Amino acid sequence: MTLDEYNGFCASLPSTTHVVQWGGAHVWKVGGKVFAIGGWNDGDGLFVTFKCSEMAYDILKEQPGLRPAPYLASRGMKWIQRQTGESMDLGALKDYLRESYRLIVQKLPKATRKELGL
């Protein structure tokens, strides 16, 4: 996934906002809460970080090309960083980004969801 593809996909989700922060990372939020981070590549491709369920985290953290997200996972949060497409193709990555978005929306206060039309 290129940076343009990543940004385009995240922008297609309802009521999202984009900011570049943390040393050039492309951070996508809904209701002010982060659901995806793109950046920190090794020169070959885009690293994409996303929130996931506890079960998905336990499975994904062991897969080639994926790892517990730096900083976030060390604080007990269930976030995965995709470094390569070795075990997660583009379609699966988009599915996980959608799920990350859904998990964040689900935790937003009802008033915020209503205000955002979600």
N, C-alpha and C positions, 0 to 999 in steps of 0.2 A: 504494500500500500504506500503510495506516495503521500507527501504532506498535503498536496492539493486534494487528493481523493479522500483522505482522512477528514480534512476540514469541510469538504463538500458534504460528506456523509453526516457528520455531526451537525452541520447547519440544517440538514433536512429534517431533523427531529424537532418537534414542536417546542416553542418557547425557550430555545437555547441561547446562550450568550458565549462569546469567545473573547479570550484575553491571552496575550503573550506575557508570560511571567516566569519566574524561577529559572533564569538563565536561558531564556529563549524557548521554553516549552509552550506549545499550543494547548491551552487549557480550555475545556468546554464545560459549561455549567448549566444547570437548570435550577431556577429558584435560588440562585446564588451558591449552590452546592456543586462541587466538582463531580463529574461522572466519567471524564476521559482526559487523558494527558498524552500528547504526542510530542516526541522529541528525544533528546539524549541518544542519538544514534551513534553507531560506531564507524560512520562514514559510508556504510553499505546500504543502509535502509533506516526507515523510521521505526523507533520503538514506540509502542502504543500500550498505555497502562489503563486498566479499567477495574471497576469494582465487580465482584462476583459473589455468589452464594458460598457458604462454607463448604458444601459438598463439591462444587465446581473448583473451588480453591484447592482443596485436598487432592483432587485429580490433576488439575492443570499444573500445579507447582512442580510436578515430577516429569512433565513432558519436555522433550527436546525443543529448544527455541523459546521456551517460556520460563519465567522465574517469579518468585514472590517479588512484588514491586519494592524497589529500594525505598527506604524511609517509611512508607506506609505499612508494609507488612511487618516491619520490625516493631511497630507500635500496636500490633495485634489486629490490624485491619485486613480484611480479605480482598486484597488488590493483587492483580497479576500483571506482569509486564511481558508483552509479546515482543521478542527481539528478532525472530525470524519466522518464516512461514513453514518451517520444517514439520510441525505437528498441528498447525492451525492455519487453514487456508483463508483467503479473503472473505468468503461467505461466512465461515464460522466466526471470524473476527467481527464482522458486522453484526452477527447475532449476539455476540457477547457485549458489544457496545450498546445495542438496543436494550439488553437485559440490565446493564449497568445503569443506563438512563432510567429504566423502569424502577429499579431498586431505589434510586435516589428520589424519584418522584413520589414513590410510595411513602417515604419517610418525611416528606414535606408536610407542614401543617395544612389542614383542610382549607384554611383561608388563603394560603399561598397558592395551593393547587387551583382553587376557584378563580383567584385573581389572574392566574396564568392560563386559564381555560383548559385545565388538565383534569 
